[in-house]
Amino acid sequence: MTAGPVPEAPWQRLDPRMLLVHPITELVKFLPVLIGLVVAGGASGTGPWALLGVGVPVGLGVVRYVTTTYRVTTARVELRRGLLQRHNLSTPLDRVRTVDLTASPIHRVLGLATLVIGTGSVVTDDDDRLLLDALPREQAAALRTHLLSVLHPVGEAGSDAPAVLAPEHVVARFSPQWLWYAPFSGAVLVAAGAVLGAGAPLLESVDLRVSEDDLAIFSPAVILGLGLAVLLVTVALFVVGYLVVNGGFVLARQGAAWHVRRGLLTHRETSIDVARLAGATISEPAALRLARGRRVNAIVTGLRGSQESSTVLLPPAPQATAIATTTAVLGSAEPVTGPLRSHGRKAATRRWTRALLGCSPVVVAVVVAVAAGAPPALLGLAVAAVAVALALAADRVRALGHGHLAGHVVARSGSVLRRREALADAHVIGWNLRATWFQRRAGLATLAATTAGGDGQVAVLDVPEPEAVALALAATPGLLDDFLEPR
């Protein structure tokens, strides 16, 4: 007897409770327009009739719900959305890299969650992403489990028994002590720059006139007090921001997937397939390093650095926690703490030379200014520039190193933003060996292990050419045989 054709999975709609969420989302987008309508209506005598504009975003929210359908077949995930501009999105199940569950406060109140399927696509527009906003919390979690189980089936083929999930093993959990590292993360500089950039045009439009009598009230004590107050408020804001984003953080291993849960208000869960996890990066920004903190990101096949939020394995946290977390993810402590090979005197000389050349414009400008009649005390600025450059060069020399440890290509470099990257040999898909004219003169080269995740490569900077070839041969035996000259 011949078996009949397998029926196609039916198309499904999102949860009807999203009719309460989509209109609110659209209202927020149209808020400036609605305020303008109300103000214009009040000035023209239209009155409450201007509020009819609220119907536009509400109608768009309803249309968004009605026109969105999805289905998960035995081989693909498909999504259709849009009325005037129809989008049909489809991806094979074996292209799934990560599965994210997010729930804003209104989603959590309604028992809903948004499911985002990461496929390694470079698109950033929500209209071109596999995003299901939103499903019942239980259904979203079950779909996530199904997508991951398709990649790593549990149980015997053909068995009708439900798959039994492996117990969850927690590797790292949020601690209030982590709040100490919030002001030292790189996000502080980014946020400060954003505030200054947004506030500059506003300050230009404000006409401030300050007289000498106004300045008289600002004694040194008052200025110091204001400075401390601004500092305390800034630190408090960063601590609160860290808590909102990373509160309740949990990193756990369950079966063939890593699960990351975090977020105090908007709750987010990210699942990373173990087979797609190519390695890990320990980031050590200078300020965070001084506070003895680190953060860890995963190198995930198919996901680029622009999708960093889906690769976070540990937010800024104590150094010991970062080492333990990375060790658990990589399965060995050697790539994390093992000694690295130095790149030698010539590589160090390049760092000293670059540092001195980088500060030379400042030194020359100061010397010329003093020669032209500027106060000799200005020479202190040149001395400070040289001291900072030499300190950075010394730090970069100490950081530079590489190794092949426990089946991983390990590279470390940088000063202001130091990184130690560990890439599994199995995920190395090729090698790039580049050498500038200056590097060739010194017998050095930059060796890049290319991969399909992270930044696309793990670069070993200014390594002696024989050591570069030896590292490539150790990590991928036979891959370079056709390119090497016979001895």
Salt bridges, closest charged atoms under 4 A:
GLU8 OE1 - ARG71 NH1 3.79
ASP15 OD1 - ARG17 NE 2.79
GLU26 OE2 - LYS29 NZ 3.87
GLU26 OE2 - ARG64 NH1 3.87
GLU78 OE2 - ARG71 NE 2.82
ASP100 OD2 - ARG268 NH2 2.34
ASP126 OD1 - ARG129 NH1 2.74
ASP128 OD1 - HIS87 ND1 3.55
ASP133 OD2 - ARG64 NH2 3.99
ASP133 OD1 - HIS107 NE2 2.90
GLU168 OE2 - ARG261 NH1 3.02
ASP207 OD2 - ARG209 NE 3.50
GLU269 OE2 - ARG137 NH2 2.36
GLU269 OE1 - ARG144 NH1 2.78
GLU269 OE2 - HIS267 NE2 3.44
ASP273 OD1 - HIS152 NE2 2.63
ASP273 OD2 - ARG276 NE 3.78
GLU284 OE2 - ARG294 NE 3.48
GLU284 OE1 - ARG418 NH1 3.97
ASP395 OD2 - ARG289 NH2 2.81
ASP395 OD1 - ARG398 NH2 3.26
ASP395 OD1 - ARG418 NH2 2.58
GLU421 OE2 - ARG419 NH2 3.38
ASP425 OD2 - HIS404 NE2 2.71
ASP455 OD2 - ARG419 NH2 3.21
ASP462 OD2 - ARG350 NE 3.10
ASP462 OD2 - ARG351 NH1 2.53
GLU467 OE2 - ARG341 NH2 3.40
GLU467 OE1 - HIS402 NE2 3.61
